[in-house]
Amino acid sequence: MPIDIQAAIADIDDVLGYCSGGSARPDATRQSVMLKACILRWAPAGSPYQEMAGQLDPFKITNPLRDDRSAKFQAVLACLRRDFAKGMVKTFEEMVHASMFDDLLGQAQGLWESNHLQAAVVVAGATLESHLRELAAKHQVPTTEQKHNKTVTRMASALNDELHAKAKAYSTTEFRQVQVWIDLRNEAAHGRDEFKGRTANDVGSMITGIREFMVRNPA
């Protein structure tokens, strides 16, 4: 789910203020624990802030001349807050998503190169659907719906429709192309006769096209 930027900034300000409260502030260990928890609560997975916080131990004093545990955590958290305010933290999330999906498309590429066309299309199509769900979350498009008193996952085509028509997330040309890829994935996944007419060039173009679509429309 997308990070609530305003909630993140408010919580960070509250923790930083509490840890800078003069004589009323908690001891260095409690400060360090609170600061690290706040960093891990809001910093996206894989971001430098999570990595830096992970390297710091709130219970271990490493400077024999001065207990600087809290100062280090405050520095990390203050920089995280700045990047939230500047709109930079979202970029970290997008980089993580891009890396994950690039790995999956790499698998699809390998299957395609080995002439396992049906499997390549299924993997590429699943990657596209996962990306559409991330885009839907980014643009506040529901990814589930109620059917027969049950919460069910929305189909990729429904997400594509709403991302284009309501969220205006991408162009009509891209919307139509995404639907073509969804249809191709369904042909492969269900072993439909139409898939027998697909060529290696069709599948290779799908993998390349999905990769370019995700670069143009990061989630």
DRENPA-3360 file (N, C-alpha, C; in nm, 2 decimals, always signed):
BEGIN
1 = MPIDIQAA = +0.08/-0.12/+0.00/+0.00/+0.00/+0.00/+0.09/+0.13/+0.00 ~ +0.04/+0.23/-0.07/+0.12/+0.36/-0.07/+0.13/+0.41/+0.07 ~ +0.24/+0.48/+0.09/+0.27/+0.55/+0.22/+0.18/+0.67/+0.23 ~ +0.12/+0.69/+0.35/+0.04/+0.81/+0.38/+0.15/+0.92/+0.42 ~ +0.19/+1.00/+0.33/+0.29/+1.10/+0.35/+0.27/+1.19/+0.47 ~ +0.14/+1.24/+0.48/+0.11/+1.33/+0.59/+0.12/+1.27/+0.72 ~ +0.07/+1.14/+0.73/+0.07/+1.07/+0.85/+0.22/+1.04/+0.89 ~ +0.30/+1.00/+0.79/+0.44/+0.98/+0.82/+0.51/+1.10/+0.88;
9 = IADIDDVL = +0.49/+1.21/+0.81/+0.56/+1.34/+0.86/+0.51/+1.37/+1.00 ~ +0.38/+1.36/+1.02/+0.32/+1.39/+1.16/+0.38/+1.30/+1.26 ~ +0.39/+1.17/+1.24/+0.45/+1.08/+1.33/+0.60/+1.11/+1.35 ~ +0.67/+1.13/+1.25/+0.82/+1.16/+1.26/+0.84/+1.29/+1.34 ~ +0.76/+1.39/+1.32/+0.77/+1.52/+1.39/+0.74/+1.49/+1.54 ~ +0.64/+1.41/+1.57/+0.61/+1.38/+1.71/+0.72/+1.31/+1.78 ~ +0.78/+1.21/+1.71/+0.89/+1.13/+1.77/+1.01/+1.22/+1.79 ~ +1.05/+1.30/+1.69/+1.16/+1.39/+1.70/+1.14/+1.49/+1.81;
17 = GYCSGGSA = +1.02/+1.54/+1.82/+0.99/+1.64/+1.92/+1.00/+1.58/+2.06 ~ +0.95/+1.46/+2.08/+0.95/+1.39/+2.20/+1.10/+1.37/+2.25 ~ +1.18/+1.33/+2.15/+1.32/+1.30/+2.18/+1.41/+1.42/+2.20 ~ +1.35/+1.54/+2.17/+1.42/+1.66/+2.19/+1.36/+1.75/+2.30 ~ +1.29/+1.69/+2.39/+1.21/+1.76/+2.48/+1.28/+1.81/+2.61 ~ +1.40/+1.84/+2.60/+1.48/+1.90/+2.71/+1.49/+1.80/+2.83 ~ +1.46/+1.85/+2.95/+1.47/+1.76/+3.07/+1.37/+1.65/+3.07 ~ +1.26/+1.67/+2.99/+1.15/+1.57/+3.00/+1.17/+1.46/+2.90;
25 = RPDATRQS = +1.28/+1.47/+2.82/+1.29/+1.37/+2.72/+1.34/+1.24/+2.78 ~ +1.31/+1.12/+2.71/+1.35/+0.99/+2.77/+1.50/+0.97/+2.76 ~ +1.55/+0.87/+2.83/+1.69/+0.84/+2.83/+1.74/+0.80/+2.69 ~ +1.87/+0.80/+2.67/+1.93/+0.77/+2.53/+1.88/+0.64/+2.47 ~ +1.87/+0.54/+2.56/+1.83/+0.41/+2.51/+1.69/+0.41/+2.46 ~ +1.60/+0.47/+2.54/+1.46/+0.48/+2.50/+1.44/+0.57/+2.37 ~ +1.52/+0.67/+2.37/+1.52/+0.76/+2.25/+1.56/+0.68/+2.12 ~ +1.66/+0.61/+2.14/+1.72/+0.53/+2.02/+1.62/+0.43/+1.97;
33 = VMLKACIL = +1.55/+0.36/+2.07/+1.45/+0.26/+2.03/+1.34/+0.32/+1.96 ~ +1.28/+0.43/+2.01/+1.17/+0.50/+1.95/+1.21/+0.55/+1.81 ~ +1.33/+0.61/+1.80/+1.37/+0.66/+1.67/+1.39/+0.55/+1.57 ~ +1.45/+0.44/+1.61/+1.47/+0.33/+1.51/+1.33/+0.28/+1.47 ~ +1.24/+0.26/+1.57/+1.11/+0.21/+1.54/+1.04/+0.30/+1.44 ~ +1.05/+0.42/+1.45/+0.98/+0.52/+1.36/+1.04/+0.51/+1.22 ~ +1.17/+0.50/+1.21/+1.24/+0.48/+1.08/+1.19/+0.36/+1.01 ~ +1.19/+0.25/+1.08/+1.15/+0.12/+1.02/+1.00/+0.12/+0.99;
41 = RWAPAGSP = +0.92/+0.20/+1.07/+0.78/+0.20/+1.05/+0.74/+0.27/+0.91 ~ +0.82/+0.37/+0.88/+0.79/+0.45/+0.76/+0.88/+0.44/+0.64 ~ +1.01/+0.40/+0.66/+1.10/+0.39/+0.55/+1.06/+0.27/+0.46 ~ +1.05/+0.29/+0.33/+1.02/+0.18/+0.24/+1.12/+0.07/+0.25 ~ +1.08/-0.05/+0.23/+1.17/-0.16/+0.22/+1.28/-0.14/+0.11 ~ +1.40/-0.17/+0.14/+1.51/-0.15/+0.05/+1.56/-0.01/+0.03 ~ +1.51/+0.08/+0.11/+1.56/+0.22/+0.10/+1.68/+0.23/+0.18 ~ +1.76/+0.34/+0.15/+1.88/+0.36/+0.23/+1.85/+0.38/+0.38;
49 = YQEMAGQL = +1.74/+0.44/+0.41/+1.70/+0.46/+0.55/+1.68/+0.33/+0.63 ~ +1.62/+0.24/+0.57/+1.61/+0.11/+0.63/+1.74/+0.04/+0.65 ~ +1.83/+0.06/+0.55/+1.96/+0.00/+0.56/+2.05/+0.06/+0.67 ~ +2.04/+0.20/+0.68/+2.12/+0.27/+0.78/+2.06/+0.24/+0.92 ~ +1.93/+0.24/+0.94/+1.88/+0.20/+1.07/+1.91/+0.06/+1.11 ~ +1.91/-0.03/+1.01/+1.95/-0.17/+1.04/+2.09/-0.18/+1.09 ~ +2.18/-0.09/+1.05/+2.32/-0.10/+1.09/+2.34/-0.04/+1.23 ~ +2.25/+0.03/+1.29/+2.26/+0.09/+1.42/+2.19/+0.01/+1.52;
57 = DPFKITNP = +2.26/-0.01/+1.64/+2.20/-0.08/+1.75/+2.17/+0.01/+1.86 ~ +2.04/+0.03/+1.89/+2.00/+0.12/+2.00/+2.05/+0.09/+2.14 ~ +2.10/-0.04/+2.16/+2.14/-0.08/+2.29/+2.29/-0.08/+2.30 ~ +2.36/-0.05/+2.19/+2.51/-0.06/+2.20/+2.58/+0.08/+2.18 ~ +2.66/+0.12/+2.28/+2.73/+0.25/+2.27/+2.86/+0.22/+2.20 ~ +2.89/+0.28/+2.09/+3.01/+0.26/+2.01/+3.12/+0.37/+2.03 ~ +3.07/+0.48/+2.08/+3.17/+0.59/+2.10/+3.20/+0.60/+2.25 ~ +3.33/+0.57/+2.29/+3.36/+0.57/+2.43/+3.36/+0.71/+2.50;
65 = LRDDRSAK = +3.37/+0.81/+2.41/+3.37/+0.95/+2.47/+3.23/+1.01/+2.48 ~ +3.14/+0.97/+2.40/+3.01/+1.03/+2.40/+2.90/+0.93/+2.35 ~ +2.79/+0.93/+2.42/+2.68/+0.84/+2.38/+2.61/+0.91/+2.26 ~ +2.64/+0.87/+2.14/+2.58/+0.94/+2.03/+2.47/+0.85/+1.95 ~ +2.42/+0.75/+2.02/+2.32/+0.66/+1.96/+2.20/+0.74/+1.91 ~ +2.14/+0.82/+2.00/+2.02/+0.90/+1.96/+2.05/+1.00/+1.85 ~ +2.17/+1.06/+1.86/+2.20/+1.16/+1.75/+2.21/+1.10/+1.61 ~ +2.26/+0.98/+1.61/+2.27/+0.91/+1.48/+2.13/+0.87/+1.43;
73 = FQAVLACL = +2.04/+0.82/+1.51/+1.91/+0.79/+1.47/+1.83/+0.91/+1.43 ~ +1.85/+1.02/+1.51/+1.78/+1.15/+1.48/+1.82/+1.20/+1.34 ~ +1.95/+1.18/+1.31/+2.00/+1.23/+1.18/+1.93/+1.15/+1.06 ~ +1.92/+1.02/+1.08/+1.86/+0.94/+0.98/+1.71/+0.98/+0.96 ~ +1.64/+0.99/+1.08/+1.50/+1.02/+1.07/+1.47/+1.16/+1.02 ~ +1.56/+1.26/+1.05/+1.54/+1.39/+1.00/+1.56/+1.39/+0.85 ~ +1.65/+1.32/+0.80/+1.67/+1.31/+0.65/+1.55/+1.24/+0.58 ~ +1.50/+1.14/+0.65/+1.38/+1.07/+0.59/+1.27/+1.16/+0.59;
81 = RRDFAKGM = +1.25/+1.25/+0.69/+1.14/+1.34/+0.69/+1.15/+1.44/+0.58 ~ +1.28/+1.49/+0.56/+1.30/+1.58/+0.45/+1.26/+1.52/+0.31 ~ +1.30/+1.40/+0.29/+1.27/+1.34/+0.16/+1.12/+1.31/+0.15 ~ +1.05/+1.28/+0.26/+0.90/+1.28/+0.25/+0.85/+1.41/+0.21 ~ +0.89/+1.52/+0.27/+0.84/+1.65/+0.24/+0.87/+1.69/+0.09 ~ +0.99/+1.64/+0.04/+1.03/+1.68/-0.10/+0.97/+1.58/-0.20 ~ +0.89/+1.48/-0.16/+0.84/+1.38/-0.25/+0.93/+1.28/-0.30 ~ +1.05/+1.26/-0.23/+1.15/+1.17/-0.28/+1.13/+1.03/-0.24;
89 = VKTFEEMV = +1.06/+1.00/-0.13/+1.05/+0.87/-0.07/+0.98/+0.77/-0.17 ~ +0.88/+0.83/-0.24/+0.81/+0.74/-0.33/+0.90/+0.68/-0.44 ~ +1.00/+0.76/-0.47/+1.10/+0.70/-0.57/+1.17/+0.58/-0.52 ~ +1.19/+0.57/-0.39/+1.25/+0.45/-0.33/+1.16/+0.33/-0.36 ~ +1.03/+0.35/-0.33/+0.93/+0.24/-0.34/+0.93/+0.20/-0.49 ~ +0.93/+0.29/-0.58/+0.92/+0.26/-0.72/+1.04/+0.18/-0.77 ~ +1.16/+0.22/-0.71/+1.28/+0.14/-0.74/+1.27/+0.00/-0.70 ~ +1.21/-0.02/-0.58/+1.20/-0.16/-0.53/+1.11/-0.24/-0.62;
97 = HASMFDDL = +0.99/-0.18/-0.65/+0.89/-0.25/-0.74/+0.96/-0.28/-0.87 ~ +1.03/-0.18/-0.93/+1.09/-0.20/-1.06/+1.19/-0.32/-1.06 ~ +1.27/-0.32/-0.95/+1.37/-0.43/-0.94/+1.30/-0.57/-0.93 ~ +1.19/-0.57/-0.85/+1.12/-0.70/-0.83/+1.06/-0.75/-0.97 ~ +0.99/-0.66/-1.04/+0.93/-0.69/-1.16/+1.03/-0.72/-1.27 ~ +1.14/-0.65/-1.27/+1.24/-0.68/-1.37/+1.30/-0.82/-1.35 ~ +1.31/-0.87/-1.23/+1.35/-1.01/-1.21/+1.25/-1.11/-1.27 ~ +1.12/-1.08/-1.26/+1.02/-1.17/-1.31/+1.02/-1.16/-1.46;
105 = LGQAQGLW = +1.04/-1.04/-1.52/+1.04/-1.03/-1.66/+1.17/-1.10/-1.72 ~ +1.27/-1.10/-1.64/+1.39/-1.17/-1.67/+1.37/-1.32/-1.69 ~ +1.28/-1.37/-1.60/+1.24/-1.51/-1.60/+1.16/-1.54/-1.73 ~ +1.07/-1.45/-1.76/+0.99/-1.46/-1.88/+1.08/-1.46/-2.01 ~ +1.18/-1.37/-2.00/+1.27/-1.36/-2.12/+1.35/-1.49/-2.13 ~ +1.39/-1.55/-2.02/+1.46/-1.68/-2.03/+1.38/-1.79/-2.09 ~ +1.25/-1.79/-2.05/+1.16/-1.89/-2.10/+1.14/-1.87/-2.25 ~ +1.13/-1.74/-2.29/+1.11/-1.71/-2.43/+1.23/-1.76/-2.51;
113 = ESNHLQAA = +1.35/-1.73/-2.46/+1.47/-1.77/-2.53/+1.48/-1.92/-2.54 ~ +1.42/-1.99/-2.45/+1.43/-2.14/-2.45/+1.31/-2.19/-2.53 ~ +1.23/-2.10/-2.60/+1.12/-2.14/-2.68/+1.00/-2.20/-2.60 ~ +1.00/-2.17/-2.47/+0.88/-2.21/-2.39/+0.78/-2.09/-2.39 ~ +0.72/-2.07/-2.50/+0.64/-1.95/-2.53/+0.52/-1.94/-2.44 ~ +0.45/-2.05/-2.41/+0.33/-2.04/-2.33/+0.37/-2.00/-2.19 ~ +0.47/-2.06/-2.13/+0.51/-2.03/-2.00/+0.56/-1.89/-1.99 ~ +0.63/-1.84/-2.09/+0.69/-1.70/-2.10/+0.57/-1.60/-2.09;
121 = VVVAGATL = +0.47/-1.63/-2.16/+0.35/-1.54/-2.17/+0.28/-1.54/-2.03 ~ +0.27/-1.65/-1.97/+0.20/-1.66/-1.84/+0.28/-1.58/-1.73 ~ +0.41/-1.59/-1.73/+0.49/-1.52/-1.63/+0.49/-1.37/-1.66 ~ +0.50/-1.33/-1.79/+0.50/-1.19/-1.82/+0.36/-1.13/-1.79 ~ +0.26/-1.21/-1.82/+0.12/-1.16/-1.79/+0.10/-1.14/-1.64 ~ +0.15/-1.24/-1.56/+0.14/-1.23/-1.42/+0.21/-1.11/-1.36 ~ +0.33/-1.08/-1.42/+0.41/-0.96/-1.38/+0.33/-0.83/-1.42 ~ +0.27/-0.83/-1.53/+0.19/-0.71/-1.57/+0.07/-0.69/-1.47;
129 = ESHLRELA = +0.00/-0.80/-1.44/-0.11/-0.79/-1.35/-0.07/-0.74/-1.21 ~ +0.05/-0.79/-1.16/+0.10/-0.74/-1.03/+0.13/-0.59/-1.04 ~ +0.18/-0.55/-1.15/+0.22/-0.41/-1.17/+0.09/-0.32/-1.17 ~ -0.01/-0.37/-1.24/-0.14/-0.30/-1.24/-0.20/-0.29/-1.10 ~ -0.18/-0.39/-1.02/-0.23/-0.38/-0.88/-0.15/-0.27/-0.80 ~ -0.02/-0.26/-0.83/+0.06/-0.16/-0.76/+0.02/-0.02/-0.81 ~ -0.01/-0.01/-0.94/-0.05/+0.12/-1.00/-0.19/+0.16/-0.94 ~ -0.28/+0.05/-0.92/-0.41/+0.08/-0.87/-0.40/+0.14/-0.73;
137 = AKHQVPTT = -0.31/+0.08/-0.65/-0.29/+0.12/-0.51/-0.24/+0.27/-0.51 ~ -0.15/+0.29/-0.60/-0.09/+0.43/-0.61/-0.19/+0.53/-0.65 ~ -0.29/+0.50/-0.73/-0.39/+0.59/-0.78/-0.53/+0.57/-0.71 ~ -0.53/+0.51/-0.59/-0.65/+0.49/-0.51/-0.76/+0.42/-0.59 ~ -0.72/+0.32/-0.67/-0.82/+0.24/-0.74/-0.84/+0.11/-0.67 ~ -0.96/+0.07/-0.63/-0.98/-0.05/-0.55/-0.93/-0.17/-0.62 ~ -0.86/-0.26/-0.55/-0.81/-0.38/-0.61/-0.90/-0.51/-0.57 ~ -1.00/-0.48/-0.49/-1.09/-0.59/-0.45/-1.24/-0.54/-0.47;
145 = EQKHNKTV = -1.33/-0.63/-0.47/-1.47/-0.59/-0.48/-1.56/-0.70/-0.41 ~ -1.68/-0.66/-0.39/-1.78/-0.76/-0.32/-1.86/-0.83/-0.42 ~ -1.86/-0.96/-0.41/-1.94/-1.05/-0.50/-2.00/-1.16/-0.42 ~ -2.13/-1.17/-0.42/-2.20/-1.28/-0.34/-2.15/-1.28/-0.19 ~ -2.15/-1.15/-0.14/-2.11/-1.13/+0.01/-1.97/-1.18/+0.04 ~ -1.88/-1.18/-0.07/-1.74/-1.22/-0.05/-1.65/-1.11/-0.11 ~ -1.54/-1.09/-0.05/-1.44/-0.99/-0.10/-1.35/-1.07/-0.20 ~ -1.35/-1.03/-0.32/-1.28/-1.10/-0.43/-1.18/-1.00/-0.49;
153 = TRMASALN = -1.07/-1.06/-0.55/-0.97/-0.98/-0.62/-1.03/-0.94/-0.76 ~ -1.01/-0.81/-0.79/-1.06/-0.76/-0.92/-0.97/-0.81/-1.03 ~ -1.04/-0.84/-1.15/-0.96/-0.89/-1.27/-0.87/-0.78/-1.32 ~ -0.77/-0.82/-1.39/-0.67/-0.73/-1.45/-0.74/-0.63/-1.55 ~ -0.83/-0.68/-1.62/-0.90/-0.60/-1.72/-0.98/-0.49/-1.66 ~ -1.04/-0.52/-1.54/-1.12/-0.42/-1.47/-1.03/-0.31/-1.41 ~ -0.91/-0.35/-1.36/-0.81/-0.25/-1.32/-0.76/-0.16/-1.43 ~ -0.74/-0.23/-1.54/-0.70/-0.15/-1.66/-0.80/-0.05/-1.70;
161 = DELHAKAK = -0.93/-0.09/-1.70/-1.04/+0.00/-1.74/-1.04/+0.12/-1.65 ~ -1.03/+0.10/-1.51/-1.05/+0.21/-1.42/-0.92/+0.29/-1.41 ~ -0.80/+0.23/-1.43/-0.68/+0.31/-1.43/-0.68/+0.41/-1.55 ~ -0.74/+0.37/-1.66/-0.74/+0.46/-1.78/-0.86/+0.55/-1.77 ~ -0.98/+0.50/-1.74/-1.10/+0.59/-1.76/-1.12/+0.68/-1.64 ~ -1.09/+0.64/-1.52/-1.11/+0.72/-1.40/-0.99/+0.78/-1.34 ~ -0.88/+0.71/-1.33/-0.76/+0.76/-1.27/-0.68/+0.84/-1.37 ~ -0.70/+0.82/-1.50/-0.62/+0.88/-1.60/-0.47/+0.85/-1.59;
169 = AYSTTEFR = -0.44/+0.73/-1.55/-0.31/+0.69/-1.52/-0.22/+0.68/-1.64 ~ -0.28/+0.65/-1.75/-0.21/+0.64/-1.88/-0.30/+0.66/-2.00 ~ -0.24/+0.66/-2.12/-0.31/+0.70/-2.24/-0.41/+0.59/-2.29 ~ -0.49/+0.63/-2.38/-0.58/+0.53/-2.44/-0.50/+0.43/-2.52 ~ -0.40/+0.47/-2.59/-0.31/+0.38/-2.66/-0.25/+0.27/-2.57 ~ -0.20/+0.32/-2.45/-0.15/+0.22/-2.36/-0.26/+0.13/-2.30 ~ -0.37/+0.19/-2.27/-0.49/+0.11/-2.22/-0.52/+0.00/-2.32 ~ -0.53/+0.03/-2.45/-0.56/-0.08/-2.55/-0.45/-0.18/-2.56;
177 = QVQVWIDL = -0.33/-0.14/-2.55/-0.21/-0.23/-2.56/-0.21/-0.33/-2.43 ~ -0.24/-0.27/-2.32/-0.24/-0.35/-2.19/-0.35/-0.46/-2.21 ~ -0.47/-0.42/-2.27/-0.57/-0.52/-2.28/-0.53/-0.63/-2.38 ~ -0.46/-0.59/-2.48/-0.41/-0.70/-2.57/-0.32/-0.80/-2.50 ~ -0.23/-0.75/-2.41/-0.14/-0.83/-2.33/-0.22/-0.92/-2.24 ~ -0.33/-0.86/-2.18/-0.41/-0.94/-2.08/-0.48/-1.05/-2.16 ~ -0.53/-1.02/-2.28/-0.60/-1.13/-2.36/-0.50/-1.24/-2.40 ~ -0.37/-1.20/-2.43/-0.27/-1.30/-2.47/-0.24/-1.38/-2.35;
185 = RNEAAHGR = -0.22/-1.32/-2.23/-0.20/-1.40/-2.12/-0.31/-1.50/-2.09 ~ -0.43/-1.46/-2.10/-0.55/-1.55/-2.08/-0.55/-1.67/-2.18 ~ -0.51/-1.64/-2.31/-0.50/-1.74/-2.41/-0.40/-1.85/-2.37 ~ -0.28/-1.80/-2.32/-0.18/-1.90/-2.28/-0.22/-1.97/-2.15 ~ -0.27/-1.90/-2.05/-0.30/-1.96/-1.92/-0.41/-2.07/-1.94 ~ -0.50/-2.05/-2.03/-0.61/-2.14/-2.04/-0.60/-2.24/-2.16 ~ -0.48/-2.23/-2.23/-0.45/-2.32/-2.34/-0.55/-2.31/-2.45 ~ -0.59/-2.19/-2.48/-0.69/-2.17/-2.59/-0.63/-2.19/-2.73;
193 = DEFKGRTA = -0.72/-2.23/-2.82/-0.67/-2.25/-2.96/-0.60/-2.13/-3.02 ~ -0.65/-2.01/-2.98/-0.60/-1.89/-3.04/-0.45/-1.88/-3.02 ~ -0.40/-1.93/-2.91/-0.26/-1.92/-2.87/-0.17/-2.00/-2.97 ~ -0.22/-2.10/-3.03/-0.14/-2.18/-3.12/-0.09/-2.10/-3.24 ~ -0.16/-1.99/-3.27/-0.12/-1.90/-3.38/-0.02/-1.80/-3.35 ~ +0.02/-1.79/-3.22/+0.11/-1.69/-3.17/+0.26/-1.73/-3.20 ~ +0.34/-1.63/-3.24/+0.48/-1.66/-3.28/+0.57/-1.62/-3.17 ~ +0.70/-1.66/-3.18/+0.80/-1.62/-3.08/+0.81/-1.47/-3.09;
201 = NDVGSMIT = +0.80/-1.41/-3.20/+0.81/-1.26/-3.22/+0.69/-1.19/-3.14 ~ +0.57/-1.25/-3.14/+0.46/-1.20/-3.06/+0.50/-1.19/-2.91 ~ +0.55/-1.30/-2.87/+0.58/-1.32/-2.72/+0.70/-1.23/-2.68 ~ +0.80/-1.22/-2.77/+0.91/-1.13/-2.74/+0.87/-0.98/-2.73 ~ +0.78/-0.95/-2.82/+0.73/-0.81/-2.83/+0.65/-0.78/-2.70 ~ +0.57/-0.88/-2.65/+0.49/-0.86/-2.53/+0.59/-0.84/-2.41 ~ +0.69/-0.91/-2.40/+0.78/-0.90/-2.28/+0.85/-0.76/-2.29 ~ +0.90/-0.72/-2.40/+0.96/-0.59/-2.42/+0.86/-0.48/-2.39;
209 = GIREFMVR = +0.74/-0.50/-2.45/+0.64/-0.39/-2.43/+0.60/-0.37/-2.28 ~ +0.59/-0.48/-2.21/+0.55/-0.47/-2.07/+0.66/-0.40/-1.99 ~ +0.78/-0.44/-2.02/+0.90/-0.37/-1.95/+0.90/-0.22/-1.98 ~ +0.87/-0.18/-2.10/+0.87/-0.04/-2.13/+0.75/+0.03/-2.07 ~ +0.64/-0.04/-2.06/+0.52/+0.02/-2.00/+0.54/+0.05/-1.85 ~ +0.61/-0.05/-1.78/+0.63/-0.03/-1.64/+0.74/+0.08/-1.62 ~ +0.83/+0.10/-1.71/+0.92/+0.21/-1.69/+0.85/+0.35/-1.71 ~ +0.76/+0.35/-1.81/+0.68/+0.48/-1.83/+0.58/+0.50/-1.72;
217 = NPA = +0.54/+0.40/-1.65/+0.43/+0.41/-1.55/+0.47/+0.34/-1.42 ~ +0.57/+0.40/-1.35/+0.62/+0.33/-1.23/+0.52/+0.33/-1.12 ~ +0.52/+0.23/-1.03/+0.43/+0.22/-0.92/+0.50/+0.22/-0.79;
% end
